[in-house]
Amino acid sequence: MSNLLDKIEKDILKLNNQERAFLADRLLGLLDGDSISDIDKAWIVEAERRYHGFKKGE
């Protein structure tokens, strides 16, 4: 394995499980030749909206 891949692996291991799962999903999508779909984009926007609402106590 190259030095770059070793560094990437070490950085990935610093992520929490949710971040790793998100990254894995993105990488698998790239293997299929797909980019983030409109549905995925909408869910990302919704998740961010809910997170910000949660942080505000809503």
CHARMM internal coordinates of N, CA and C (Angstrom, degrees):
IC EDIT
DIST 1 N 1 CA 1.4525
DIST 1 CA 1 C 1.5207
ANGL 1 N 1 CA 1 C 108.59
DIST 1 C 2 N 1.3158
ANGL 1 CA 1 C 2 N 115.23
DIHE 1 N 1 CA 1 C 2 N 143.25
DIST 2 N 2 CA 1.4523
ANGL 1 C 2 N 2 CA 118.90
DIHE 1 CA 1 C 2 N 2 CA -178.18
DIST 2 CA 2 C 1.5189
ANGL 2 N 2 CA 2 C 111.40
DIHE 1 C 2 N 2 CA 2 C -75.51
DIST 2 C 3 N 1.3263
ANGL 2 CA 2 C 3 N 115.67
DIHE 2 N 2 CA 2 C 3 N 164.78
DIST 3 N 3 CA 1.4677
ANGL 2 C 3 N 3 CA 120.65
DIHE 2 CA 2 C 3 N 3 CA 178.17
DIST 3 CA 3 C 1.5202
ANGL 3 N 3 CA 3 C 111.13
DIHE 2 C 3 N 3 CA 3 C -60.21
DIST 3 C 4 N 1.3255
ANGL 3 CA 3 C 4 N 116.79
DIHE 3 N 3 CA 3 C 4 N -38.52
DIST 4 N 4 CA 1.4617
ANGL 3 C 4 N 4 CA 120.62
DIHE 3 CA 3 C 4 N 4 CA 179.98
DIST 4 CA 4 C 1.5323
ANGL 4 N 4 CA 4 C 110.33
DIHE 3 C 4 N 4 CA 4 C -62.33
DIST 4 C 5 N 1.3212
ANGL 4 CA 4 C 5 N 116.63
DIHE 4 N 4 CA 4 C 5 N -45.48
DIST 5 N 5 CA 1.4642
ANGL 4 C 5 N 5 CA 119.53
DIHE 4 CA 4 C 5 N 5 CA 179.41
DIST 5 CA 5 C 1.5229
ANGL 5 N 5 CA 5 C 111.35
DIHE 4 C 5 N 5 CA 5 C -64.83
DIST 5 C 6 N 1.3102
ANGL 5 CA 5 C 6 N 117.27
DIHE 5 N 5 CA 5 C 6 N -37.49
DIST 6 N 6 CA 1.4730
ANGL 5 C 6 N 6 CA 120.30
DIHE 5 CA 5 C 6 N 6 CA 176.01
DIST 6 CA 6 C 1.5210
ANGL 6 N 6 CA 6 C 110.72
DIHE 5 C 6 N 6 CA 6 C -60.57
DIST 6 C 7 N 1.3251
ANGL 6 CA 6 C 7 N 116.87
DIHE 6 N 6 CA 6 C 7 N -43.93
DIST 7 N 7 CA 1.4703
ANGL 6 C 7 N 7 CA 120.73
DIHE 6 CA 6 C 7 N 7 CA 179.10
DIST 7 CA 7 C 1.5237
ANGL 7 N 7 CA 7 C 111.01
DIHE 6 C 7 N 7 CA 7 C -64.49
DIST 7 C 8 N 1.3271
ANGL 7 CA 7 C 8 N 116.30
DIHE 7 N 7 CA 7 C 8 N -43.32
DIST 8 N 8 CA 1.4663
ANGL 7 C 8 N 8 CA 120.20
DIHE 7 CA 7 C 8 N 8 CA 179.58
DIST 8 CA 8 C 1.5222
ANGL 8 N 8 CA 8 C 109.99
DIHE 7 C 8 N 8 CA 8 C -60.92
DIST 8 C 9 N 1.3210
ANGL 8 CA 8 C 9 N 116.63
DIHE 8 N 8 CA 8 C 9 N -44.38
DIST 9 N 9 CA 1.4660
ANGL 8 C 9 N 9 CA 120.52
DIHE 8 CA 8 C 9 N 9 CA 179.77
DIST 9 CA 9 C 1.5309
ANGL 9 N 9 CA 9 C 111.04
DIHE 8 C 9 N 9 CA 9 C -60.86
DIST 9 C 10 N 1.3163
ANGL 9 CA 9 C 10 N 117.47
DIHE 9 N 9 CA 9 C 10 N -44.10
DIST 10 N 10 CA 1.4634
ANGL 9 C 10 N 10 CA 120.87
DIHE 9 CA 9 C 10 N 10 CA 178.81
DIST 10 CA 10 C 1.5207
ANGL 10 N 10 CA 10 C 111.15
DIHE 9 C 10 N 10 CA 10 C -62.51
DIST 10 C 11 N 1.3396
ANGL 10 CA 10 C 11 N 116.45
DIHE 10 N 10 CA 10 C 11 N -40.41
DIST 11 N 11 CA 1.4633
ANGL 10 C 11 N 11 CA 120.27
DIHE 10 CA 10 C 11 N 11 CA 178.68
DIST 11 CA 11 C 1.5291
ANGL 11 N 11 CA 11 C 111.15
DIHE 10 C 11 N 11 CA 11 C -66.30
DIST 11 C 12 N 1.3138
ANGL 11 CA 11 C 12 N 116.62
DIHE 11 N 11 CA 11 C 12 N -39.88
DIST 12 N 12 CA 1.4634
ANGL 11 C 12 N 12 CA 120.61
DIHE 11 CA 11 C 12 N 12 CA 179.24
DIST 12 CA 12 C 1.5239
ANGL 12 N 12 CA 12 C 110.92
DIHE 11 C 12 N 12 CA 12 C -63.27
DIST 12 C 13 N 1.3029
ANGL 12 CA 12 C 13 N 116.99
DIHE 12 N 12 CA 12 C 13 N -37.88
DIST 13 N 13 CA 1.4645
ANGL 12 C 13 N 13 CA 120.25
DIHE 12 CA 12 C 13 N 13 CA -179.59
DIST 13 CA 13 C 1.5226
ANGL 13 N 13 CA 13 C 112.24
DIHE 12 C 13 N 13 CA 13 C -66.10
DIST 13 C 14 N 1.3240
ANGL 13 CA 13 C 14 N 117.64
DIHE 13 N 13 CA 13 C 14 N -16.19
DIST 14 N 14 CA 1.4641
ANGL 13 C 14 N 14 CA 121.83
DIHE 13 CA 13 C 14 N 14 CA 177.15
DIST 14 CA 14 C 1.5286
ANGL 14 N 14 CA 14 C 111.68
DIHE 13 C 14 N 14 CA 14 C -81.98
DIST 14 C 15 N 1.3337
ANGL 14 CA 14 C 15 N 117.37
DIHE 14 N 14 CA 14 C 15 N -14.87
DIST 15 N 15 CA 1.4608
ANGL 14 C 15 N 15 CA 121.87
DIHE 14 CA 14 C 15 N 15 CA -178.88
DIST 15 CA 15 C 1.5269
ANGL 15 N 15 CA 15 C 110.26
DIHE 14 C 15 N 15 CA 15 C -76.52
DIST 15 C 16 N 1.3376
ANGL 15 CA 15 C 16 N 115.74
DIHE 15 N 15 CA 15 C 16 N 155.07
DIST 16 N 16 CA 1.4630
ANGL 15 C 16 N 16 CA 117.99
DIHE 15 CA 15 C 16 N 16 CA 174.12
DIST 16 CA 16 C 1.5308
ANGL 16 N 16 CA 16 C 108.62
DIHE 15 C 16 N 16 CA 16 C -79.59
DIST 16 C 17 N 1.3228
ANGL 16 CA 16 C 17 N 116.58
DIHE 16 N 16 CA 16 C 17 N 171.92
DIST 17 N 17 CA 1.4645
ANGL 16 C 17 N 17 CA 120.52
DIHE 16 CA 16 C 17 N 17 CA -174.50
DIST 17 CA 17 C 1.5234
ANGL 17 N 17 CA 17 C 112.57
DIHE 16 C 17 N 17 CA 17 C -60.74
DIST 17 C 18 N 1.3116
ANGL 17 CA 17 C 18 N 117.44
DIHE 17 N 17 CA 17 C 18 N -38.53
DIST 18 N 18 CA 1.4661
ANGL 17 C 18 N 18 CA 120.87
DIHE 17 CA 17 C 18 N 18 CA -179.67
DIST 18 CA 18 C 1.5233
ANGL 18 N 18 CA 18 C 110.73
DIHE 17 C 18 N 18 CA 18 C -64.92
DIST 18 C 19 N 1.3247
ANGL 18 CA 18 C 19 N 116.50
DIHE 18 N 18 CA 18 C 19 N -42.31
DIST 19 N 19 CA 1.4603
ANGL 18 C 19 N 19 CA 120.45
DIHE 18 CA 18 C 19 N 19 CA 178.87
DIST 19 CA 19 C 1.5205
ANGL 19 N 19 CA 19 C 110.93
DIHE 18 C 19 N 19 CA 19 C -66.38
DIST 19 C 20 N 1.3214
ANGL 19 CA 19 C 20 N 116.91
DIHE 19 N 19 CA 19 C 20 N -38.69
DIST 20 N 20 CA 1.4697
ANGL 19 C 20 N 20 CA 120.28
DIHE 19 CA 19 C 20 N 20 CA 177.68
DIST 20 CA 20 C 1.5211
ANGL 20 N 20 CA 20 C 110.98
DIHE 19 C 20 N 20 CA 20 C -64.60
DIST 20 C 21 N 1.3210
ANGL 20 CA 20 C 21 N 116.42
DIHE 20 N 20 CA 20 C 21 N -42.02
DIST 21 N 21 CA 1.4660
ANGL 20 C 21 N 21 CA 120.38
DIHE 20 CA 20 C 21 N 21 CA -179.84
DIST 21 CA 21 C 1.5299
ANGL 21 N 21 CA 21 C 109.95
DIHE 20 C 21 N 21 CA 21 C -63.25
DIST 21 C 22 N 1.3367
ANGL 21 CA 21 C 22 N 116.57
DIHE 21 N 21 CA 21 C 22 N -42.58
DIST 22 N 22 CA 1.4633
ANGL 21 C 22 N 22 CA 120.64
DIHE 21 CA 21 C 22 N 22 CA 178.38
DIST 22 CA 22 C 1.5221
ANGL 22 N 22 CA 22 C 110.03
DIHE 21 C 22 N 22 CA 22 C -61.29
DIST 22 C 23 N 1.3312
ANGL 22 CA 22 C 23 N 116.45
DIHE 22 N 22 CA 22 C 23 N -45.86
DIST 23 N 23 CA 1.4602
ANGL 22 C 23 N 23 CA 120.65
DIHE 22 CA 22 C 23 N 23 CA 179.74
DIST 23 CA 23 C 1.5263
ANGL 23 N 23 CA 23 C 111.13
DIHE 22 C 23 N 23 CA 23 C -63.17
DIST 23 C 24 N 1.3153
ANGL 23 CA 23 C 24 N 117.04
DIHE 23 N 23 CA 23 C 24 N -43.24
DIST 24 N 24 CA 1.4642
ANGL 23 C 24 N 24 CA 120.84
DIHE 23 CA 23 C 24 N 24 CA 179.31
DIST 24 CA 24 C 1.5235
ANGL 24 N 24 CA 24 C 110.94
DIHE 23 C 24 N 24 CA 24 C -60.57
DIST 24 C 25 N 1.3250
ANGL 24 CA 24 C 25 N 116.05
DIHE 24 N 24 CA 24 C 25 N -42.22
DIST 25 N 25 CA 1.4613
ANGL 24 C 25 N 25 CA 120.37
DIHE 24 CA 24 C 25 N 25 CA 178.59
DIST 25 CA 25 C 1.5278
ANGL 25 N 25 CA 25 C 110.85
DIHE 24 C 25 N 25 CA 25 C -61.96
DIST 25 C 26 N 1.3232
ANGL 25 CA 25 C 26 N 116.12
DIHE 25 N 25 CA 25 C 26 N -43.54
DIST 26 N 26 CA 1.4671
ANGL 25 C 26 N 26 CA 120.34
DIHE 25 CA 25 C 26 N 26 CA 179.28
DIST 26 CA 26 C 1.5299
ANGL 26 N 26 CA 26 C 110.73
DIHE 25 C 26 N 26 CA 26 C -63.10
DIST 26 C 27 N 1.3317
ANGL 26 CA 26 C 27 N 116.67
DIHE 26 N 26 CA 26 C 27 N -44.18
DIST 27 N 27 CA 1.4603
ANGL 26 C 27 N 27 CA 120.01
DIHE 26 CA 26 C 27 N 27 CA -178.99
DIST 27 CA 27 C 1.5217
ANGL 27 N 27 CA 27 C 111.46
DIHE 26 C 27 N 27 CA 27 C -65.40
DIST 27 C 28 N 1.3248
ANGL 27 CA 27 C 28 N 117.28
DIHE 27 N 27 CA 27 C 28 N -41.92
DIST 28 N 28 CA 1.4648
ANGL 27 C 28 N 28 CA 119.93
DIHE 27 CA 27 C 28 N 28 CA 178.28
DIST 28 CA 28 C 1.5192
ANGL 28 N 28 CA 28 C 110.88
DIHE 27 C 28 N 28 CA 28 C -63.72
DIST 28 C 29 N 1.3078
ANGL 28 CA 28 C 29 N 116.70
DIHE 28 N 28 CA 28 C 29 N -36.42
DIST 29 N 29 CA 1.4573
ANGL 28 C 29 N 29 CA 120.10
DIHE 28 CA 28 C 29 N 29 CA 176.17
DIST 29 CA 29 C 1.5133
ANGL 29 N 29 CA 29 C 111.82
DIHE 28 C 29 N 29 CA 29 C -62.56
DIST 29 C 30 N 1.3208
ANGL 29 CA 29 C 30 N 116.34
DIHE 29 N 29 CA 29 C 30 N -36.70
DIST 30 N 30 CA 1.4585
ANGL 29 C 30 N 30 CA 120.13
DIHE 29 CA 29 C 30 N 30 CA 178.34
DIST 30 CA 30 C 1.5211
ANGL 30 N 30 CA 30 C 111.65
DIHE 29 C 30 N 30 CA 30 C -67.05
DIST 30 C 31 N 1.3222
ANGL 30 CA 30 C 31 N 117.46
DIHE 30 N 30 CA 30 C 31 N -33.75
DIST 31 N 31 CA 1.4625
ANGL 30 C 31 N 31 CA 120.73
DIHE 30 CA 30 C 31 N 31 CA 178.13
DIST 31 CA 31 C 1.5194
ANGL 31 N 31 CA 31 C 111.20
DIHE 30 C 31 N 31 CA 31 C -65.71
DIST 31 C 32 N 1.3211
ANGL 31 CA 31 C 32 N 116.24
DIHE 31 N 31 CA 31 C 32 N -33.81
DIST 32 N 32 CA 1.4581
ANGL 31 C 32 N 32 CA 120.91
DIHE 31 CA 31 C 32 N 32 CA 178.78
DIST 32 CA 32 C 1.5169
ANGL 32 N 32 CA 32 C 111.69
DIHE 31 C 32 N 32 CA 32 C -79.68
DIST 32 C 33 N 1.3342
ANGL 32 CA 32 C 33 N 116.98
DIHE 32 N 32 CA 32 C 33 N -6.38
DIST 33 N 33 CA 1.4435
ANGL 32 C 33 N 33 CA 120.81
DIHE 32 CA 32 C 33 N 33 CA -178.50
DIST 33 CA 33 C 1.5136
ANGL 33 N 33 CA 33 C 112.91
DIHE 32 C 33 N 33 CA 33 C 83.75
DIST 33 C 34 N 1.3264
ANGL 33 CA 33 C 34 N 116.92
DIHE 33 N 33 CA 33 C 34 N 5.74
DIST 34 N 34 CA 1.4638
ANGL 33 C 34 N 34 CA 120.82
DIHE 33 CA 33 C 34 N 34 CA -179.35
DIST 34 CA 34 C 1.5186
ANGL 34 N 34 CA 34 C 109.86
DIHE 33 C 34 N 34 CA 34 C -91.78
DIST 34 C 35 N 1.3045
ANGL 34 CA 34 C 35 N 115.07
DIHE 34 N 34 CA 34 C 35 N 147.42
DIST 35 N 35 CA 1.4504
ANGL 34 C 35 N 35 CA 120.22
DIHE 34 CA 34 C 35 N 35 CA 169.01
DIST 35 CA 35 C 1.5214
ANGL 35 N 35 CA 35 C 106.10
DIHE 34 C 35 N 35 CA 35 C -99.61
DIST 35 C 36 N 1.2985
ANGL 35 CA 35 C 36 N 117.06
DIHE 35 N 35 CA 35 C 36 N -177.05
DIST 36 N 36 CA 1.4556
ANGL 35 C 36 N 36 CA 119.60
DIHE 35 CA 35 C 36 N 36 CA 179.32
DIST 36 CA 36 C 1.5234
ANGL 36 N 36 CA 36 C 108.30
DIHE 35 C 36 N 36 CA 36 C -65.27
DIST 36 C 37 N 1.3135
ANGL 36 CA 36 C 37 N 115.68
DIHE 36 N 36 CA 36 C 37 N 127.25
DIST 37 N 37 CA 1.4616
ANGL 36 C 37 N 37 CA 120.10
DIHE 36 CA 36 C 37 N 37 CA -178.82
DIST 37 CA 37 C 1.5242
ANGL 37 N 37 CA 37 C 110.52
DIHE 36 C 37 N 37 CA 37 C -75.35
DIST 37 C 38 N 1.3150
ANGL 37 CA 37 C 38 N 115.26
DIHE 37 N 37 CA 37 C 38 N 167.13
DIST 38 N 38 CA 1.4590
ANGL 37 C 38 N 38 CA 120.19
DIHE 37 CA 37 C 38 N 38 CA 177.54
DIST 38 CA 38 C 1.5240
ANGL 38 N 38 CA 38 C 110.73
DIHE 37 C 38 N 38 CA 38 C -61.31
DIST 38 C 39 N 1.3198
ANGL 38 CA 38 C 39 N 116.60
DIHE 38 N 38 CA 38 C 39 N -36.34
DIST 39 N 39 CA 1.4662
ANGL 38 C 39 N 39 CA 120.70
DIHE 38 CA 38 C 39 N 39 CA 178.29
DIST 39 CA 39 C 1.5205
ANGL 39 N 39 CA 39 C 109.97
DIHE 38 C 39 N 39 CA 39 C -64.88
DIST 39 C 40 N 1.3245
ANGL 39 CA 39 C 40 N 117.29
DIHE 39 N 39 CA 39 C 40 N -44.75
DIST 40 N 40 CA 1.4619
ANGL 39 C 40 N 40 CA 120.89
DIHE 39 CA 39 C 40 N 40 CA 177.94
DIST 40 CA 40 C 1.5233
ANGL 40 N 40 CA 40 C 110.70
DIHE 39 C 40 N 40 CA 40 C -61.05
DIST 40 C 41 N 1.3183
ANGL 40 CA 40 C 41 N 117.01
DIHE 40 N 40 CA 40 C 41 N -42.11
DIST 41 N 41 CA 1.4658
ANGL 40 C 41 N 41 CA 121.19
DIHE 40 CA 40 C 41 N 41 CA 178.82
DIST 41 CA 41 C 1.5255
ANGL 41 N 41 CA 41 C 110.39
DIHE 40 C 41 N 41 CA 41 C -61.44
DIST 41 C 42 N 1.3333
ANGL 41 CA 41 C 42 N 115.64
DIHE 41 N 41 CA 41 C 42 N -43.25
DIST 42 N 42 CA 1.4665
ANGL 41 C 42 N 42 CA 119.48
DIHE 41 CA 41 C 42 N 42 CA 179.99
DIST 42 CA 42 C 1.5303
ANGL 42 N 42 CA 42 C 110.77
DIHE 41 C 42 N 42 CA 42 C -63.52
DIST 42 C 43 N 1.3278
ANGL 42 CA 42 C 43 N 117.56
DIHE 42 N 42 CA 42 C 43 N -39.59
DIST 43 N 43 CA 1.4619
ANGL 42 C 43 N 43 CA 120.40
DIHE 42 CA 42 C 43 N 43 CA 178.66
DIST 43 CA 43 C 1.5229
ANGL 43 N 43 CA 43 C 111.58
DIHE 42 C 43 N 43 CA 43 C -67.41
DIST 43 C 44 N 1.3103
ANGL 43 CA 43 C 44 N 116.65
DIHE 43 N 43 CA 43 C 44 N -35.80
DIST 44 N 44 CA 1.4646
ANGL 43 C 44 N 44 CA 119.92
DIHE 43 CA 43 C 44 N 44 CA 177.44
DIST 44 CA 44 C 1.5218
ANGL 44 N 44 CA 44 C 109.83
DIHE 43 C 44 N 44 CA 44 C -63.53
DIST 44 C 45 N 1.3278
ANGL 44 CA 44 C 45 N 116.39
DIHE 44 N 44 CA 44 C 45 N -45.30
DIST 45 N 45 CA 1.4690
ANGL 44 C 45 N 45 CA 120.59
DIHE 44 CA 44 C 45 N 45 CA 178.24
DIST 45 CA 45 C 1.5237
ANGL 45 N 45 CA 45 C 110.17
DIHE 44 C 45 N 45 CA 45 C -60.98
DIST 45 C 46 N 1.3300
ANGL 45 CA 45 C 46 N 116.76
DIHE 45 N 45 CA 45 C 46 N -44.86
DIST 46 N 46 CA 1.4658
ANGL 45 C 46 N 46 CA 120.77
DIHE 45 CA 45 C 46 N 46 CA -179.59
DIST 46 CA 46 C 1.5265
ANGL 46 N 46 CA 46 C 111.40
DIHE 45 C 46 N 46 CA 46 C -64.87
DIST 46 C 47 N 1.3145
ANGL 46 CA 46 C 47 N 117.14
DIHE 46 N 46 CA 46 C 47 N -41.79
DIST 47 N 47 CA 1.4672
ANGL 46 C 47 N 47 CA 120.27
DIHE 46 CA 46 C 47 N 47 CA 179.30
DIST 47 CA 47 C 1.5237
ANGL 47 N 47 CA 47 C 110.75
DIHE 46 C 47 N 47 CA 47 C -63.03
DIST 47 C 48 N 1.3160
ANGL 47 CA 47 C 48 N 116.63
DIHE 47 N 47 CA 47 C 48 N -41.86
DIST 48 N 48 CA 1.4664
ANGL 47 C 48 N 48 CA 119.92
DIHE 47 CA 47 C 48 N 48 CA 178.27
DIST 48 CA 48 C 1.5287
ANGL 48 N 48 CA 48 C 111.01
DIHE 47 C 48 N 48 CA 48 C -65.14
DIST 48 C 49 N 1.3533
ANGL 48 CA 48 C 49 N 116.80
DIHE 48 N 48 CA 48 C 49 N -40.33
DIST 49 N 49 CA 1.4617
ANGL 48 C 49 N 49 CA 120.48
DIHE 48 CA 48 C 49 N 49 CA 178.22
DIST 49 CA 49 C 1.5252
ANGL 49 N 49 CA 49 C 110.51
DIHE 48 C 49 N 49 CA 49 C -61.46
DIST 49 C 50 N 1.3336
ANGL 49 CA 49 C 50 N 116.69
DIHE 49 N 49 CA 49 C 50 N -45.26
DIST 50 N 50 CA 1.4670
ANGL 49 C 50 N 50 CA 120.79
DIHE 49 CA 49 C 50 N 50 CA 179.67
DIST 50 CA 50 C 1.5232
ANGL 50 N 50 CA 50 C 111.25
DIHE 49 C 50 N 50 CA 50 C -65.52
DIST 50 C 51 N 1.3159
ANGL 50 CA 50 C 51 N 116.85
DIHE 50 N 50 CA 50 C 51 N -39.88
DIST 51 N 51 CA 1.4651
ANGL 50 C 51 N 51 CA 120.42
DIHE 50 CA 50 C 51 N 51 CA 179.93
DIST 51 CA 51 C 1.5307
ANGL 51 N 51 CA 51 C 110.55
DIHE 50 C 51 N 51 CA 51 C -62.83
DIST 51 C 52 N 1.3233
ANGL 51 CA 51 C 52 N 116.24
DIHE 51 N 51 CA 51 C 52 N -45.87
DIST 52 N 52 CA 1.4648
ANGL 51 C 52 N 52 CA 119.74
DIHE 51 CA 51 C 52 N 52 CA -179.94
DIST 52 CA 52 C 1.5255
ANGL 52 N 52 CA 52 C 110.33
DIHE 51 C 52 N 52 CA 52 C -64.69
DIST 52 C 53 N 1.3248
ANGL 52 CA 52 C 53 N 117.10
DIHE 52 N 52 CA 52 C 53 N -38.50
DIST 53 N 53 CA 1.4607
ANGL 52 C 53 N 53 CA 121.02
DIHE 52 CA 52 C 53 N 53 CA 175.99
DIST 53 CA 53 C 1.5156
ANGL 53 N 53 CA 53 C 111.38
DIHE 52 C 53 N 53 CA 53 C -62.41
DIST 53 C 54 N 1.3153
ANGL 53 CA 53 C 54 N 116.37
DIHE 53 N 53 CA 53 C 54 N -42.43
DIST 54 N 54 CA 1.4638
ANGL 53 C 54 N 54 CA 121.40
DIHE 53 CA 53 C 54 N 54 CA 178.24
DIST 54 CA 54 C 1.5262
ANGL 54 N 54 CA 54 C 110.84
DIHE 53 C 54 N 54 CA 54 C -61.75
DIST 54 C 55 N 1.3255
ANGL 54 CA 54 C 55 N 115.94
DIHE 54 N 54 CA 54 C 55 N -44.15
DIST 55 N 55 CA 1.4705
ANGL 54 C 55 N 55 CA 119.51
DIHE 54 CA 54 C 55 N 55 CA -179.96
DIST 55 CA 55 C 1.5293
ANGL 55 N 55 CA 55 C 111.79
DIHE 54 C 55 N 55 CA 55 C -63.74
DIST 55 C 56 N 1.3530
ANGL 55 CA 55 C 56 N 116.56
DIHE 55 N 55 CA 55 C 56 N -28.77
DIST 56 N 56 CA 1.4567
ANGL 55 C 56 N 56 CA 121.08
DIHE 55 CA 55 C 56 N 56 CA 178.61
DIST 56 CA 56 C 1.5283
ANGL 56 N 56 CA 56 C 111.99
DIHE 55 C 56 N 56 CA 56 C -84.23
DIST 56 C 57 N 1.3248
ANGL 56 CA 56 C 57 N 117.18
DIHE 56 N 56 CA 56 C 57 N -5.88
DIST 57 N 57 CA 1.4486
ANGL 56 C 57 N 57 CA 121.55
DIHE 56 CA 56 C 57 N 57 CA -179.71
DIST 57 CA 57 C 1.5231
ANGL 57 N 57 CA 57 C 113.54
DIHE 56 C 57 N 57 CA 57 C 84.85
DIST 57 C 58 N 1.3102
ANGL 57 CA 57 C 58 N 116.72
DIHE 57 N 57 CA 57 C 58 N 19.65
DIST 58 N 58 CA 1.4705
ANGL 57 C 58 N 58 CA 120.89
DIHE 57 CA 57 C 58 N 58 CA -179.41
DIST 58 CA 58 C 1.5121
ANGL 58 N 58 CA 58 C 110.67
DIHE 57 C 58 N 58 CA 58 C -87.66
END
COOR INIT
IC SEED 1 N 1 CA 1 C
IC BUILD
